[in-house]
Amino acid sequence: MPAEEVCDSLSAEDDVRTRPDVPFLLEEHVKEKVPWKDVLRRKVGKKCSCSSARAKALLIDSVPIVKWLPRYHFKDWIIGDAMSGLIVGILLVPQSIAYSLLAEQDPIYGLYTSFFASIIYALLGTSRHISVGMFGVLCLLVGQVVDRELTLAGYQSDTNQTIIGIVDNSTGPVCDRSCYAIMVGATLTFTAGVYQVLMGLLQVGFVSVFLSDSLLSGFATGASLTILTSQIKYFLGLHLPRVQGWGSLIKTWICLLKNLDHTNICDLITSVLCLLVLVPTKELNNRFKAKLKAPIPFELFVVIAATLASHFGKFKETYGSDVAGNIPTGFMPPQLPNWSLIPNIAVDAFSIAIVGFAITVSLSEMFAKKHGYMVDPNQEMYAIGFCNIIPSFFRCFTTSAALTKTLVKESTGCQTQVSGLVTALVLLLVLLVIAPLFYSLQKCVLAVIIVVNLRGALQKFGDIPQMWRVNRVDAIIWLVTMSTSALVNTELGLLVGVLVSAFCVLGRTQTAKVLQLGQAGDRKLFEDIGSYKGLQTQPGMAVFRYEAPIYYANQTLFKKSLYRSVGLDPLKEKARRRKLEKQRNQKQGGEDQKQEIEVSTNVYLLQHTSLHTLVVDCSPVLFLDTAGVNALKEVWKDYKELGVNLLLAQCNTSVVDSLRRGGYYDPKTGAKEIKFHTVGDAIAYAQSLKSQNGDCETVV
């Protein structure tokens, strides 16, 4: 080959080698800017438009039973729905009477509550499987508010039945203790339901995502300890007022220990016998639930046996045992809430509304995911809200989904909410005919039923070591929420749990580290050098990844962590150079001193002359705020002054938009908008720049 052709080919190769690499670019869609007035007008028009099709769609969305009932597969589903509805209805009879005791209400109102909730949720709910009725934690919260308002109104204890001058604003006559307790419970339930419906109208069903499983589990367990403590007095047959305020659990135990000498032996023996029967039989039901078509209703058998024993043994007259008392049949006329009580219970109603909704949505989504269908959180908010508003006029108290009864409902063949209607029929039969037969049922038996149903929540204590091994953050949230709910205050426990969860999420962004990445062989794969062996780094370049958003709370930590990982802090380096320059100007005499300064400067600079490019992998950075953009601008500027280029790779579109709006890409300052979709592209671009501006090799 002639010498001229060889020179031409070598020159072409040199041009290719020194030409800057052009990053691969994707063409972006041009986003049309729509005036906010047009957007608002379109949304309002869509929401407020009126047509027959929209009215039909609104009806179907608001009353889901209209949609699924015409498609009901009668032959395939009716047996399972009827069986599950019957079994749940039988289980609800003793539990409804028992939980009314926890809510400081008469037994008949527990039956009312379960009856109305079953019907209303069947009409409005979107879950096919959950059972809505009384939930122990909500009953506890209602009972605490009722007891507080009774004390403020002048009723000192449940043994004080003196009629005092408190007037019902709807019926007019003077109220005794029982009447006023019903009024407070119904007003509290109405207010909580209004909150839930308003939240549904505002489309805030998403709030359920902020209540994690560990938070709800810790809250339920802490409340279960409080429920257990509140029922001990019925075990022992003691007449003690409910302790209010912070630390009520500890105060209650102190009060119980002081009054042990007043224990009713008849109630104590009955409680022990019921426990000896119910605890093993519950375990049998759980162990053989796969073989049993339906759980055996041992609770109902115990209630029937205890009622017969109390009636024929005359436990109330002979031993002074507390009994359920008269349970009337039929329904009472509707009654308006006491509007004057709403300011007193508004805050309590809000916490009850949040807890009830969160439990309902969590259970409905869990079973919907298990069986392959979808639920609407906002419609669930409506459903549970109306399950509180409408029954409140019939003297009912707050309801939500209940895990135990939902599990029974699912395991017995439930297909749709027709099972809820069957449950309501069972309760209706009890309300119209059977309820008075429970007159002699001892309250200690009801307390045993409540405590036995707390086993699931109390067994969570045995799962603490496993929770700690799986995720320590979730375990801490559980422990803090549980401890606060039990030892300080039930409602406060939920708030503290939410705050601790929020701080844990915030803390994770504060503890994020800058990781140095290396390349895996010839693949375009870059991972943490500290986690994997055999990764290679590029000479003169360093690749780092920050695994958190960059925002106002952690932007300083991001810069410090990056400077520490690079090993070159621009601020300290510039300060050191200014100090050396000042020393050089001040010390004119002494040649040895000048040589010492120059040598030290040269030695330090030689350590970093090889670093010419810093690549930041932004793939884990979900968003940037103004402080985050400014932090990146400062890092780019500081390293630029030291001759080090900063390149950002794998930024998502949201981060790119934030960088543009924040002025990161500013041609006046030399920051051109060059996007690198991969770390490999950024490295290739940096290598081409170095080749273009670096030393020239002689080709022979």
DODRENVEX-220627 format. One record per residue (C-alpha): residue in three letters; x, y, z. Coordinates in steps of 0.02 Angstrom, whole numbers, plus 32768, in hexadecimal, padded with zeros to 4 digits. Layout:
alaXYZ ...
***
This chain:
met800080008000 pro804680AC7FD6 ala808281188066 glu800081A0803F glu7F6F81248050 val7FB680E380F4 cys7FC081958138 asp7F0E81BA80FD ser7ECA811E8152 leu7F26814581F3 ser7EE481F781F0 ala7E3181B681D9 glu7E488140826C asp7E8C81CF82D5 asp7DF4823A82A8 val7D7C81AF82DB arg7DDB8192837C thr7DE0824A83AC arg7D32827C8371 pro7CBB82958406 asp7C3F820A841F val7B8C824183F9 pro7B1382068481 phe7A7B81A5844A leu79E282158456 leu792881EC8459 glu78AE82638409 glu783882A4848D his778082C28476 val775283788471 lys76DC83938501 glu764D840584D8 lys76328488855E val757A8493858A pro7541852B85EE trp750A84FF869D lys74628551867E asp743F84D785F1 val74748444865C leu7403847D86EB arg7372849C8674 arg738683EE8628 lys738C839786D0 val72F883F68716 gly729683D38678 lys72BF831B8682 lys728B830F8738 cys71EF837B872A ser71AD833E8683 cys70FE82F4868A ser70C1826B8617 ser706581C78624 ala710581658605 arg716381C5868C ala70D381B28707 lys70D280F686E8 ala718F80EB86FC leu71868152879D leu70FF80E087E3 ile7163804487BA asp7201808C8806 ser71A880C988A3 val7141802A88C0 pro71AF7F998883 ile712B7F1588A7 val70CA7F578810 lys715D7F2187A4 trp71867E7587E8 leu70DD7E338824 pro70917E1F8773 arg712A7DB58748 tyr71187D4787E2 his71357C8E87BD phe70A97C4B8828 lys70C87B918814 asp71847B9E882E trp718E7C1F88B9 ile70F07C188924 ile71237B81898C gly71CB7BCC89BC asp71807C7889E1 ala70F27C2E8A48 met71677BBF8AAD ser71E67C498AD1 gly715C7CC68AFB leu710A7C4C8B73 ile71AD7C1F8BCC val71E47CD58BDD gly71377D058C1C ile713F7C7F8CA3 leu71EC7CB98CD7 leu71B47D6F8CD9 val712B7D548D58 pro719B7D398DF2 gln72227DAE8DAF ser71A77E3C8D90 ile71677E2F8E41 ala721A7E248E84 tyr72627EB78E25 ser71D27F288E59 leu72187F118F09 leu72C17F518ECC ala726E7FEA8E7C glu720E80138F1D gln71677FEF8EC7 asp70D47F7E8EED pro70DA7ED28E97 ile70497EF58E22 tyr70AC7F7E8DCA gly71377F078D9D leu70B87E9C8D41 tyr70717F378CEC thr71207F6A8CB4 ser714B7EC48C65 phe70A07EB98C10 phe70A37F638BBB ala715C7F5A8B8D ser71457EB38B35 ile70B87EF68AC7 ile71057F9F8A9D tyr71AF7F5A8A70 ala715F7ED58A01 leu710E7F64899F leu71A17FDD8998 gly72427F7A89B0 thr72B77F3F8926 ser73067EAC8983 arg72B37E03896C his72FB7DB38A08 ile73127E278A9C ser72997E238B2D val726C7ECE8B72 gly72367EDF8C26 met72817F028CCE phe733E7F078CE1 gly738D7EFE8D8C val74017F958D78 leu737480068D3E cys73027FCA8DC9 leu738C7FF58E45 leu739F80A48DFC val72E280BF8E00 gly72DA807F8EB3 gln736480F68EEC val730A818D8EA2 val726281568EE9 asp72AB813C8F96 arg730281E68F90 glu726382408F5F leu720081E48FE4 thr727C821E9067 leu727582D19028 ala71B782CB902E gly71B8829490E3 tyr71A481D690D6 gln722F81929144 ser722580D69122 asp71BC805090D0 thr716C802C9177 asn712880DD9187 gln707F80DD912F thr7040817D917E ile6FD881E69106 ile701D829590F5 gly6FEB832A9090 ile703283078FE4 val6FB9831F8F57 asp6FB982C28EB1 asn6FA783498E2C ser6F3D82DA8DBA thr6EC7827E8E2F gly6EBC82FA8EBD pro6EB8828C8F5A val6F3E82848FDF cys6FCA82058FBD asp701081859035 arg70BF813D9024 ser709380BA8FA2 cys703281368F38 tyr70C081B58F3A ala7141812F8F0F ile70D980FE8E77 met70CC81B48E45 val718881CF8E4E gly71AE812F8DEF ala713281568D65 thr7170820A8D52 leu722481D08D4C thr71F7814F8CC8 phe719981CF8C5F thr722C824A8C64 ala72AA81C38C34 gly723B818F8BA3 val722F82428B65 tyr72EC824F8B68 gln72FB81B18B02 val727C81E88A7F leu72D082928A70 met7378823D8A56 gly732781D489CF leu72E282708979 leu738F82BE897F gln73D982208933 val7455820789BF gly744D814A89C1 phe7508814B89A2 val752681738A5B ser751E80B98A7C val75CB80A48A2E phe761881088ABC leu75DE80878B3C ser76567FF78B28 asp76337F458B5E ser76B17F518BEC leu765E7FF28C2A leu75AD7FAA8C27 ser75E87F088C76 gly76447F648D02 phe75AE7FD48D20 ala75367F3F8D27 thr75A87EE08D9D gly75BD7F758E12 ala75017F938E12 ser74E77ED98E34 leu754C7EE88ED4 thr74DD7F778F08 ile74417F128EDD leu74827E7D8F3F thr74A37EEC8FD6 ser73F67F3C8FCC gln73A27E908FD2 ile73FD7E4E906B lys73837EA590DF tyr72F57E3E9093 phe735C7D9F90A9 leu73667DC69161 gly72B77E0E9173 leu72FA7EB791AF his72997F5A91A0 leu73227FD4916F pro731680729105 arg737780779062 val741A80D69078 gln742F816A9002 gly74C881C98FC8 trp757A81998F9F gly75C180FC8FEB ser751380B39005 leu755380008FF3 ile75CD800F9084 lys7550806F90EE thr74CB7FEA90CD trp753E7F5C9104 ile75697FBB91A3 cys74B07FD491C6 leu748D7F1B91A4 leu75157EE2921C lys74D47F5492A4 asn74237F0B9294 leu744C7E529284 asp73FE7E30932E his73537E6192E5 thr73597DD9925F asn72B47D82923A ile72DE7CC99249 cys724B7C9591DB asp72847D05914C leu73397CCD9160 ile730C7C139158 thr729B7C3190C1 ser73257C929068 val73A67C089087 leu732F7B80904A cys73057BE18FAC leu73BD7BFF8F89 leu73E47B478FA1 val735F7B1E8F1F leu73777BA98E9E val74357BB18E91 pro74507AF88E64 thr73B77AF38DF2 lys73F47B8E8D95 glu749A7B378D7A leu743F7A9D8D3A asn73DE7B088CBE asn74807B578C80 arg74DD7AB28C74 phe74557A568C15 lys74107AE88BB0 ala744A7A958B0F lys73E479F98B35 leu734C7A508B80 lys72CD7A978B05 ala72A27B1B8B86 pro72E97B478C32 ile72887AFE8CC3 pro722F7B8E8D1F phe72707B648DCC glu72527C188E05 leu71987C038DE8 phe71977B5D8E45 val71F17BAE8ED9 val71777C418EDA ile70E17BCC8ED9 ala71297B5D8F62 ala715E7BF28FCE thr70B47C468FB9 leu70587BA78FEE ala70CC7B8E9083 ser70B97C4390BA his6FFB7C3F90A6 phe6FDA7B9D9102 gly70667BBA9181 lys70277C6B91A5 phe70D87CB091A1 lys709D7D6591A2 glu702B7D529239 thr70987CD8929B tyr714A7D129275 gly71317DC39234 ser71767D9F9186 asp71637E2490FF val70F57DE89070 ala70C87E2D8FC5 gly701D7E5F9001 asn6F827E818F9C ile6F9E7E7C8EDF pro6F007EBB8E88 thr6EC07E7A8DE2 gly6E9B7EDE8D46 phe6EDE7F888D12 met6ED380328D63 pro6E9D80CC8D02 pro6F2A81328CB2 gln6F7B81B98D1C leu6FE4824E8CE6 pro709582618D2A asn70B382DE8DB4 trp70FB83708D51 ser713E83C68DEE leu71B383338E0E ile720C833E8D67 pro728D83C28D9C asn72BE83548E2F ile72DA82B68DC8 ala731182FC8D1F val73CA82D38D35 asp73A482248D79 ala732F82058CE7 phe73B782328C6A ser743381B38CB1 ile73A9812F8CB5 ala737D81578BFF ile743281428BC8 val7449809E8C27 gly73A580558BE7 phe73C980838B34 ala747E80478B39 ile744D7F9D8B7F thr73C07F888B01 val74297FB78A6A ser74BD7F4D8AA2 leu74527EB28AB5 ser73EE7ED08A16 glu748C7EE789AE met74DD7E4F89FD phe744D7DDB89D1 ala74317E2C8927 lys74E77E0A88FA lys74D67D578938 his743C7D3488CD gly746A7D9B8834 tyr73F67E31882F met74007EEB8852 val73B77F5988DA asp73A0801688D7 pro73E9806A8973 asn737C8105895E gln72DE809C894C glu7314803C89E7 met731D80E48A3F tyr726981078A0B ala7230805A8A3E ile727B805B8AEB gly724481108B03 phe718E80E78AE1 cys71A0804B8B4D asn71BB80C88BD9 ile714881598BA8 ile70A580FA8B89 pro70B180828C1E ser70DC81138C92 phe702581498C87 phe6FF6809E8CCE arg706D80AF8D62 cys70FB80478D18 phe71B580638D2E thr724E80658CBC thr72737FD38C49 ser72FC7F988BD4 ala73387EF88B84 ala73667E6E8BFF leu73F47DF68BD6 thr73B87D5E8C38 lys73097D5D8BEF thr734D7D838B42 leu73BE7CEA8B4B val73297C808B81 lys72C07CC98AF5 glu73447CA28A71 ser73687BF28AB0 thr72B07BC08AAE gly72977BDF89F4 cys72687C9789E7 gln725E7CD68933 thr72047D7E8941 gln71B57DF389BF val71137D8F89B4 ser715F7D368A4A gly71557DDC8AA8 leu709A7DE28A85 val70887D318AC9 thr70E77D678B65 ala706E7DF88B7A leu6FDA7D7E8B71 val70267D168BFE leu703E7DB18C69 leu6F8D7DEB8C40 leu6F487D478C82 val6FAA7D618D23 leu6F6F7E158D34 leu6EB87DE88D1B val6EAD7D468D7E ile6F467D038DD8 ala6F9A7D9D8E28 pro6F387D9D8ECE leu6F757CEC8EF2 phe70237D318F17 tyr6FE67D918FB1 ser70457D23902E leu70E87D1D8FCC gln71777D53903E lys71E47DE49006 cys727F7D829033 val72547D068FA8 leu724B7D958F2C ala72F47DD38F6B val733F7D268F4E ile72FE7D268E9B ile73507DCF8E7D val73F77D988EC5 val73FA7CF28E68 asn73E07D508DC4 leu747C7DB88DEB arg74ED7D208DDA gly75217D4C8D29 ala755E7DF98D57 leu75B27DBF8DF8 gln760E7D338D9C lys766C7DBB8D3C phe76E17DC98DD1 gly77287D208DA0 asp774F7D638CF3 ile77BF7DF18D31 pro78657D928D17 gln78317D658C65 met77FC7E188C41 trp78A37E578C82 arg79037DDF8C11 val789C7E0A8B76 asn78987EC88B87 arg78D37F298C1E val787E7FCA8BE9 asp77D37F778BE0 ala77F67F228C87 ile781F7FCA8CD8 ile777F80178C91 trp771C7F848CD6 leu776B7F8F8D83 val7759804C8D93 thr76A4804B8D56 met76757FB98DC6 ser76CA80028E60 thr767D80AE8E4A ser75CE80678E29 ala75D67FF88EC2 leu7637805C8F42 val760F81118F16 asn7570812A8EB2 thr751680C58E2D glu74F381548DB3 leu759F819E8DD0 gly75EC80F78DA1 leu75A781058CF0 leu75EA81B68CDD val769481878D22 gly769B80F28CAE val767A81608C16 leu76FF81DC8C4D val777F81548C6E ser775C81088BC3 ala777381B28B71 phe781681D28BCD cys785581248B9D val7835814A8AE6 leu788981F38AFA gly791981A28B56 arg793981298AC8 thr795881BC8A53 gln79CB82088AD6 thr7A34816B8AE5 ala7A4581488A2A lys7AF8813489F3 val7B5681618956 leu7B9480BE890A gln7C2980B18895 leu7C00804687FE gly7C6D7FD48796 gln7C517F7E86EF ala7C337EC286E4 gly7CAB7E88865C asp7C7B7EC085AD arg7BC37ECF85D9 lys7B6D7F7685EC leu7B467F49869F phe7B7D7FB7872F glu7B697F8487E5 asp7BAA7FB28891 ile7C627F8988A6 gly7C497F66895E ser7BC47EE2893C tyr7C0C7E7F88AA lys7CB97E3D8880 gly7D167E4E87DB leu7CCB7EF587A6 gln7D3B7F698742 thr7D4B80268746 gln7D79809686B5 pro7E1D80F786C4 gly7E0281AF86E2 met7D4881968701 ala7CDD816E8796 val7C2881358794 phe7BB7814E882B arg7B01812B8854 tyr7A95818388D6 glu7A058113890A ala798681958944 pro792C82308906 ile799082D18918 tyr792883548971 tyr793283D989F7 ala7944835F8A88 asn79D982FE8A45 gln7A2E836D89C3 thr7ABB83998A3C leu7AD482E38A69 phe7AD882B889AF lys7B668332898E lys7BCA82FC8A26 ser7BB5824589FC leu7BE782618946 tyr7C8182C68975 arg7CB4824389F2 ser7CA081B58975 val7CFF821088EB gly7D8B823A8964 leu7D9382ED8926 asp7D3083738981 pro7D2D840C890E leu7D098484899B lys7D9B84488A05 glu7E0D8444896D lys7DE284F7893D ala7DFA853089F1 arg7EA184D889F8 arg7ED985298957 arg7EA785D68995 lys7F0885B98A34 leu7FA3858489D5 glu7F9486198961 lys7F86868C89F7 gln8020863E8A45 arg807E865089A1 asn805687098998 gln8082872B8A4E lys812586CD8A4F gln8195872189D2 gly823686F08A27 gly827886428A42 glu829385D989A6 asp828385388A08 gln81D485668A42 lys819D858A898F gln81E084E58953 glu8188848A89E2 ile80E084D989B4 glu80F484B188FB val812483FE891F ser809083E28993 thr801B84308913 asn805D83C68885 val8053832788EC tyr7F9D83488919 leu7F6883758869 leu7FBD82DB8820 gln7F4682708885 his7EB182B38824 thr7EF482E08777 ser7EBA82368735 leu7E0382578762 his7DB282B786D4 thr7CFC827A86D5 leu7C7D8254875B val7BE081F58724 val7B4781F18798 asp7AC981668778 cys7A2181BB879D ser79B18123877F pro797F81138839 val795E81D08845 leu78A081D6883A phe788F82948843 leu78EC8336885F asp78AC83D388B2 thr78F8848088A5 ala7978845A892C gly79A983B988D3 val79C38412882C asn7A2B84988882 ala7A94841188D6 leu7ABD83C2882D lys7AE4846E87E5 glu7B5D848F8874 val7BB183E5885E trp7BC3840387A2 lys7C0B84B187BE asp7C83847E8849 tyr7CCC83EC87E8 lys7CD484518748 glu7D4984CC879E leu7DBC843987C3 gly7DB783FA870F val7D4083688731 asn7CA6835186C4 leu7C01831A8715 leu7B8F82AE86A9 leu7AE0827486DC ala7AA281CE8697 gln79FC81718696 cys7992820386D3 asn78D881E586C9 thr786982638670 ser783082B38712 val78E482D48747 val790F8318869A asp787C839086A1 ser78B183CA874F leu796383E88710 arg7922844F867F arg78AE84B986E8 gly793484D0876C gly79B3851486EF tyr7A2F848586FC tyr7A438481863F asp7A7D85348622 pro7AE785548585 lys7B2385F885D1 thr7B7C8599865B gly7BB8851285E5 ala7B3E848B861D lys7AF58449857A glu7A5F83D68579 ile7AAC832D8553 lys7A4982998594 phe7A9581ED85AC his7A18815F85AE thr7A9980E385EF val7B3780EC8656 gly7B94809D85C4 asp7B6381308553 ala7BA581AB85D4 ile7C4A814D85E1 ala7C5F81438524 tyr7C3E81FE8515 ala7CBD822485A0 gln7D4081B5854D ser7D28820C84A6 leu7D3D82B784F7 lys7DDD827E854E ser7E1F823384AB gln7DF982D58450 asn7E4E834484D0 gly7ED282CC850F asp7F8482A084D9 cys7FA6827E8421 glu7FF081D583FB thr806E81C3836E val8044813E82EE val80DA80F3829A 
***
